[in-house]
Amino acid sequence: MKDIKDKLSEKELNLLIKLNLDTVEDLLDLEDALAEYMQLHCLTNNDDLNDEGVICESILNKIGELE
């Protein structure tokens, strides 16, 4: 998890803390939790991402770059 934390912005880190995901060690678990949160809480009525969804997407992209 340290590898990804070094690459995250303050907004991204703050979202992980808000979601209690800042202590998750396994990147696959983090990826799953973020994807689930996005599906349940980050889509607008037009299936666009809200602000938190954009941040989740950014974190997921950074995880993808590490794998």
Phi and psi restraints in degrees (range 20) as a CNS / XPLOR table:
assign (resid 1 and name C) (resid 2 and name N)
       (resid 2 and name CA) (resid 2 and name C) 1.0 -59.2 20.0 2
assign (resid 2 and name N) (resid 2 and name CA)
       (resid 2 and name C) (resid 3 and name N) 1.0 -38.3 20.0 2
assign (resid 2 and name C) (resid 3 and name N)
       (resid 3 and name CA) (resid 3 and name C) 1.0 -57.3 20.0 2
assign (resid 3 and name N) (resid 3 and name CA)
       (resid 3 and name C) (resid 4 and name N) 1.0 -42.5 20.0 2
assign (resid 3 and name C) (resid 4 and name N)
       (resid 4 and name CA) (resid 4 and name C) 1.0 -76.4 20.0 2
assign (resid 4 and name N) (resid 4 and name CA)
       (resid 4 and name C) (resid 5 and name N) 1.0 -37.3 20.0 2
assign (resid 4 and name C) (resid 5 and name N)
       (resid 5 and name CA) (resid 5 and name C) 1.0 -60.5 20.0 2
assign (resid 5 and name N) (resid 5 and name CA)
       (resid 5 and name C) (resid 6 and name N) 1.0 -33.5 20.0 2
assign (resid 5 and name C) (resid 6 and name N)
       (resid 6 and name CA) (resid 6 and name C) 1.0 -66.6 20.0 2
assign (resid 6 and name N) (resid 6 and name CA)
       (resid 6 and name C) (resid 7 and name N) 1.0 -22.5 20.0 2
assign (resid 6 and name C) (resid 7 and name N)
       (resid 7 and name CA) (resid 7 and name C) 1.0 -98.7 20.0 2
assign (resid 7 and name N) (resid 7 and name CA)
       (resid 7 and name C) (resid 8 and name N) 1.0 -6.8 20.0 2
assign (resid 7 and name C) (resid 8 and name N)
       (resid 8 and name CA) (resid 8 and name C) 1.0 -88.7 20.0 2
assign (resid 8 and name N) (resid 8 and name CA)
       (resid 8 and name C) (resid 9 and name N) 1.0 147.6 20.0 2
assign (resid 8 and name C) (resid 9 and name N)
       (resid 9 and name CA) (resid 9 and name C) 1.0 -78.1 20.0 2
assign (resid 9 and name N) (resid 9 and name CA)
       (resid 9 and name C) (resid 10 and name N) 1.0 172.1 20.0 2
assign (resid 9 and name C) (resid 10 and name N)
       (resid 10 and name CA) (resid 10 and name C) 1.0 -62.7 20.0 2
assign (resid 10 and name N) (resid 10 and name CA)
       (resid 10 and name C) (resid 11 and name N) 1.0 -40.5 20.0 2
assign (resid 10 and name C) (resid 11 and name N)
       (resid 11 and name CA) (resid 11 and name C) 1.0 -62.1 20.0 2
assign (resid 11 and name N) (resid 11 and name CA)
       (resid 11 and name C) (resid 12 and name N) 1.0 -41.2 20.0 2
assign (resid 11 and name C) (resid 12 and name N)
       (resid 12 and name CA) (resid 12 and name C) 1.0 -66.6 20.0 2
assign (resid 12 and name N) (resid 12 and name CA)
       (resid 12 and name C) (resid 13 and name N) 1.0 -44.4 20.0 2
assign (resid 12 and name C) (resid 13 and name N)
       (resid 13 and name CA) (resid 13 and name C) 1.0 -63.2 20.0 2
assign (resid 13 and name N) (resid 13 and name CA)
       (resid 13 and name C) (resid 14 and name N) 1.0 -40.9 20.0 2
assign (resid 13 and name C) (resid 14 and name N)
       (resid 14 and name CA) (resid 14 and name C) 1.0 -63.0 20.0 2
assign (resid 14 and name N) (resid 14 and name CA)
       (resid 14 and name C) (resid 15 and name N) 1.0 -36.5 20.0 2
assign (resid 14 and name C) (resid 15 and name N)
       (resid 15 and name CA) (resid 15 and name C) 1.0 -66.8 20.0 2
assign (resid 15 and name N) (resid 15 and name CA)
       (resid 15 and name C) (resid 16 and name N) 1.0 -42.5 20.0 2
assign (resid 15 and name C) (resid 16 and name N)
       (resid 16 and name CA) (resid 16 and name C) 1.0 -59.8 20.0 2
assign (resid 16 and name N) (resid 16 and name CA)
       (resid 16 and name C) (resid 17 and name N) 1.0 -40.1 20.0 2
assign (resid 16 and name C) (resid 17 and name N)
       (resid 17 and name CA) (resid 17 and name C) 1.0 -66.1 20.0 2
assign (resid 17 and name N) (resid 17 and name CA)
       (resid 17 and name C) (resid 18 and name N) 1.0 -44.8 20.0 2
assign (resid 17 and name C) (resid 18 and name N)
       (resid 18 and name CA) (resid 18 and name C) 1.0 -57.6 20.0 2
assign (resid 18 and name N) (resid 18 and name CA)
       (resid 18 and name C) (resid 19 and name N) 1.0 -38.6 20.0 2
assign (resid 18 and name C) (resid 19 and name N)
       (resid 19 and name CA) (resid 19 and name C) 1.0 -88.4 20.0 2
assign (resid 19 and name N) (resid 19 and name CA)
       (resid 19 and name C) (resid 20 and name N) 1.0 4.1 20.0 2
assign (resid 19 and name C) (resid 20 and name N)
       (resid 20 and name CA) (resid 20 and name C) 1.0 58.5 20.0 2
assign (resid 20 and name N) (resid 20 and name CA)
       (resid 20 and name C) (resid 21 and name N) 1.0 35.6 20.0 2
assign (resid 20 and name C) (resid 21 and name N)
       (resid 21 and name CA) (resid 21 and name C) 1.0 -108.1 20.0 2
assign (resid 21 and name N) (resid 21 and name CA)
       (resid 21 and name C) (resid 22 and name N) 1.0 3.1 20.0 2
assign (resid 21 and name C) (resid 22 and name N)
       (resid 22 and name CA) (resid 22 and name C) 1.0 -71.8 20.0 2
assign (resid 22 and name N) (resid 22 and name CA)
       (resid 22 and name C) (resid 23 and name N) 1.0 -12.1 20.0 2
assign (resid 22 and name C) (resid 23 and name N)
       (resid 23 and name CA) (resid 23 and name C) 1.0 -106.3 20.0 2
assign (resid 23 and name N) (resid 23 and name CA)
       (resid 23 and name C) (resid 24 and name N) 1.0 -0.1 20.0 2
assign (resid 23 and name C) (resid 24 and name N)
       (resid 24 and name CA) (resid 24 and name C) 1.0 -66.9 20.0 2
assign (resid 24 and name N) (resid 24 and name CA)
       (resid 24 and name C) (resid 25 and name N) 1.0 126.5 20.0 2
assign (resid 24 and name C) (resid 25 and name N)
       (resid 25 and name CA) (resid 25 and name C) 1.0 -91.4 20.0 2
assign (resid 25 and name N) (resid 25 and name CA)
       (resid 25 and name C) (resid 26 and name N) 1.0 -33.8 20.0 2
assign (resid 25 and name C) (resid 26 and name N)
       (resid 26 and name CA) (resid 26 and name C) 1.0 -87.3 20.0 2
assign (resid 26 and name N) (resid 26 and name CA)
       (resid 26 and name C) (resid 27 and name N) 1.0 123.4 20.0 2
assign (resid 26 and name C) (resid 27 and name N)
       (resid 27 and name CA) (resid 27 and name C) 1.0 -63.6 20.0 2
assign (resid 27 and name N) (resid 27 and name CA)
       (resid 27 and name C) (resid 28 and name N) 1.0 -32.6 20.0 2
assign (resid 27 and name C) (resid 28 and name N)
       (resid 28 and name CA) (resid 28 and name C) 1.0 -67.1 20.0 2
assign (resid 28 and name N) (resid 28 and name CA)
       (resid 28 and name C) (resid 29 and name N) 1.0 -38.7 20.0 2
assign (resid 28 and name C) (resid 29 and name N)
       (resid 29 and name CA) (resid 29 and name C) 1.0 -65.4 20.0 2
assign (resid 29 and name N) (resid 29 and name CA)
       (resid 29 and name C) (resid 30 and name N) 1.0 -40.5 20.0 2
assign (resid 29 and name C) (resid 30 and name N)
       (resid 30 and name CA) (resid 30 and name C) 1.0 -63.9 20.0 2
assign (resid 30 and name N) (resid 30 and name CA)
       (resid 30 and name C) (resid 31 and name N) 1.0 -44.2 20.0 2
assign (resid 30 and name C) (resid 31 and name N)
       (resid 31 and name CA) (resid 31 and name C) 1.0 -59.9 20.0 2
assign (resid 31 and name N) (resid 31 and name CA)
       (resid 31 and name C) (resid 32 and name N) 1.0 -45.5 20.0 2
assign (resid 31 and name C) (resid 32 and name N)
       (resid 32 and name CA) (resid 32 and name C) 1.0 -63.0 20.0 2
assign (resid 32 and name N) (resid 32 and name CA)
       (resid 32 and name C) (resid 33 and name N) 1.0 -44.4 20.0 2
assign (resid 32 and name C) (resid 33 and name N)
       (resid 33 and name CA) (resid 33 and name C) 1.0 -64.6 20.0 2
assign (resid 33 and name N) (resid 33 and name CA)
       (resid 33 and name C) (resid 34 and name N) 1.0 -41.4 20.0 2
assign (resid 33 and name C) (resid 34 and name N)
       (resid 34 and name CA) (resid 34 and name C) 1.0 -67.3 20.0 2
assign (resid 34 and name N) (resid 34 and name CA)
       (resid 34 and name C) (resid 35 and name N) 1.0 -41.3 20.0 2
assign (resid 34 and name C) (resid 35 and name N)
       (resid 35 and name CA) (resid 35 and name C) 1.0 -63.7 20.0 2
assign (resid 35 and name N) (resid 35 and name CA)
       (resid 35 and name C) (resid 36 and name N) 1.0 -41.6 20.0 2
assign (resid 35 and name C) (resid 36 and name N)
       (resid 36 and name CA) (resid 36 and name C) 1.0 -65.4 20.0 2
assign (resid 36 and name N) (resid 36 and name CA)
       (resid 36 and name C) (resid 37 and name N) 1.0 -43.5 20.0 2
assign (resid 36 and name C) (resid 37 and name N)
       (resid 37 and name CA) (resid 37 and name C) 1.0 -60.6 20.0 2
assign (resid 37 and name N) (resid 37 and name CA)
       (resid 37 and name C) (resid 38 and name N) 1.0 -42.6 20.0 2
assign (resid 37 and name C) (resid 38 and name N)
       (resid 38 and name CA) (resid 38 and name C) 1.0 -58.9 20.0 2
assign (resid 38 and name N) (resid 38 and name CA)
       (resid 38 and name C) (resid 39 and name N) 1.0 -46.3 20.0 2
assign (resid 38 and name C) (resid 39 and name N)
       (resid 39 and name CA) (resid 39 and name C) 1.0 -64.6 20.0 2
assign (resid 39 and name N) (resid 39 and name CA)
       (resid 39 and name C) (resid 40 and name N) 1.0 -36.5 20.0 2
assign (resid 39 and name C) (resid 40 and name N)
       (resid 40 and name CA) (resid 40 and name C) 1.0 -87.9 20.0 2
assign (resid 40 and name N) (resid 40 and name CA)
       (resid 40 and name C) (resid 41 and name N) 1.0 -26.9 20.0 2
assign (resid 40 and name C) (resid 41 and name N)
       (resid 41 and name CA) (resid 41 and name C) 1.0 -130.9 20.0 2
assign (resid 41 and name N) (resid 41 and name CA)
       (resid 41 and name C) (resid 42 and name N) 1.0 -6.1 20.0 2
assign (resid 41 and name C) (resid 42 and name N)
       (resid 42 and name CA) (resid 42 and name C) 1.0 -119.0 20.0 2
assign (resid 42 and name N) (resid 42 and name CA)
       (resid 42 and name C) (resid 43 and name N) 1.0 8.9 20.0 2
assign (resid 42 and name C) (resid 43 and name N)
       (resid 43 and name CA) (resid 43 and name C) 1.0 -103.8 20.0 2
assign (resid 43 and name N) (resid 43 and name CA)
       (resid 43 and name C) (resid 44 and name N) 1.0 136.3 20.0 2
assign (resid 43 and name C) (resid 44 and name N)
       (resid 44 and name CA) (resid 44 and name C) 1.0 -82.8 20.0 2
assign (resid 44 and name N) (resid 44 and name CA)
       (resid 44 and name C) (resid 45 and name N) 1.0 178.3 20.0 2
assign (resid 44 and name C) (resid 45 and name N)
       (resid 45 and name CA) (resid 45 and name C) 1.0 -62.9 20.0 2
assign (resid 45 and name N) (resid 45 and name CA)
       (resid 45 and name C) (resid 46 and name N) 1.0 -22.5 20.0 2
assign (resid 45 and name C) (resid 46 and name N)
       (resid 46 and name CA) (resid 46 and name C) 1.0 -95.0 20.0 2
assign (resid 46 and name N) (resid 46 and name CA)
       (resid 46 and name C) (resid 47 and name N) 1.0 13.3 20.0 2
assign (resid 46 and name C) (resid 47 and name N)
       (resid 47 and name CA) (resid 47 and name C) 1.0 62.9 20.0 2
assign (resid 47 and name N) (resid 47 and name CA)
       (resid 47 and name C) (resid 48 and name N) 1.0 24.1 20.0 2
assign (resid 47 and name C) (resid 48 and name N)
       (resid 48 and name CA) (resid 48 and name C) 1.0 -90.8 20.0 2
assign (resid 48 and name N) (resid 48 and name CA)
       (resid 48 and name C) (resid 49 and name N) 1.0 162.3 20.0 2
assign (resid 48 and name C) (resid 49 and name N)
       (resid 49 and name CA) (resid 49 and name C) 1.0 -86.3 20.0 2
assign (resid 49 and name N) (resid 49 and name CA)
       (resid 49 and name C) (resid 50 and name N) 1.0 138.7 20.0 2
assign (resid 49 and name C) (resid 50 and name N)
       (resid 50 and name CA) (resid 50 and name C) 1.0 -81.1 20.0 2
assign (resid 50 and name N) (resid 50 and name CA)
       (resid 50 and name C) (resid 51 and name N) 1.0 -174.6 20.0 2
assign (resid 50 and name C) (resid 51 and name N)
       (resid 51 and name CA) (resid 51 and name C) 1.0 -59.4 20.0 2
assign (resid 51 and name N) (resid 51 and name CA)
       (resid 51 and name C) (resid 52 and name N) 1.0 -43.7 20.0 2
assign (resid 51 and name C) (resid 52 and name N)
       (resid 52 and name CA) (resid 52 and name C) 1.0 -65.6 20.0 2
assign (resid 52 and name N) (resid 52 and name CA)
       (resid 52 and name C) (resid 53 and name N) 1.0 -34.4 20.0 2
assign (resid 52 and name C) (resid 53 and name N)
       (resid 53 and name CA) (resid 53 and name C) 1.0 -63.7 20.0 2
assign (resid 53 and name N) (resid 53 and name CA)
       (resid 53 and name C) (resid 54 and name N) 1.0 -39.2 20.0 2
assign (resid 53 and name C) (resid 54 and name N)
       (resid 54 and name CA) (resid 54 and name C) 1.0 -64.0 20.0 2
assign (resid 54 and name N) (resid 54 and name CA)
       (resid 54 and name C) (resid 55 and name N) 1.0 -40.0 20.0 2
assign (resid 54 and name C) (resid 55 and name N)
       (resid 55 and name CA) (resid 55 and name C) 1.0 -67.0 20.0 2
assign (resid 55 and name N) (resid 55 and name CA)
       (resid 55 and name C) (resid 56 and name N) 1.0 -43.2 20.0 2
assign (resid 55 and name C) (resid 56 and name N)
       (resid 56 and name CA) (resid 56 and name C) 1.0 -59.1 20.0 2
assign (resid 56 and name N) (resid 56 and name CA)
       (resid 56 and name C) (resid 57 and name N) 1.0 -45.0 20.0 2
assign (resid 56 and name C) (resid 57 and name N)
       (resid 57 and name CA) (resid 57 and name C) 1.0 -60.1 20.0 2
assign (resid 57 and name N) (resid 57 and name CA)
       (resid 57 and name C) (resid 58 and name N) 1.0 -40.6 20.0 2
assign (resid 57 and name C) (resid 58 and name N)
       (resid 58 and name CA) (resid 58 and name C) 1.0 -63.6 20.0 2
assign (resid 58 and name N) (resid 58 and name CA)
       (resid 58 and name C) (resid 59 and name N) 1.0 -43.2 20.0 2
assign (resid 58 and name C) (resid 59 and name N)
       (resid 59 and name CA) (resid 59 and name C) 1.0 -63.0 20.0 2
assign (resid 59 and name N) (resid 59 and name CA)
       (resid 59 and name C) (resid 60 and name N) 1.0 -44.4 20.0 2
assign (resid 59 and name C) (resid 60 and name N)
       (resid 60 and name CA) (resid 60 and name C) 1.0 -61.7 20.0 2
assign (resid 60 and name N) (resid 60 and name CA)
       (resid 60 and name C) (resid 61 and name N) 1.0 -38.5 20.0 2
assign (resid 60 and name C) (resid 61 and name N)
       (resid 61 and name CA) (resid 61 and name C) 1.0 -62.6 20.0 2
assign (resid 61 and name N) (resid 61 and name CA)
       (resid 61 and name C) (resid 62 and name N) 1.0 -40.4 20.0 2
assign (resid 61 and name C) (resid 62 and name N)
       (resid 62 and name CA) (resid 62 and name C) 1.0 -68.4 20.0 2
assign (resid 62 and name N) (resid 62 and name CA)
       (resid 62 and name C) (resid 63 and name N) 1.0 -36.3 20.0 2
assign (resid 62 and name C) (resid 63 and name N)
       (resid 63 and name CA) (resid 63 and name C) 1.0 -63.5 20.0 2
assign (resid 63 and name N) (resid 63 and name CA)
       (resid 63 and name C) (resid 64 and name N) 1.0 -42.5 20.0 2
assign (resid 63 and name C) (resid 64 and name N)
       (resid 64 and name CA) (resid 64 and name C) 1.0 -60.4 20.0 2
assign (resid 64 and name N) (resid 64 and name CA)
       (resid 64 and name C) (resid 65 and name N) 1.0 -34.1 20.0 2
assign (resid 64 and name C) (resid 65 and name N)
       (resid 65 and name CA) (resid 65 and name C) 1.0 -69.5 20.0 2
assign (resid 65 and name N) (resid 65 and name CA)
       (resid 65 and name C) (resid 66 and name N) 1.0 -26.4 20.0 2
assign (resid 65 and name C) (resid 66 and name N)
       (resid 66 and name CA) (resid 66 and name C) 1.0 -80.7 20.0 2
assign (resid 66 and name N) (resid 66 and name CA)
       (resid 66 and name C) (resid 67 and name N) 1.0 -27.9 20.0 2
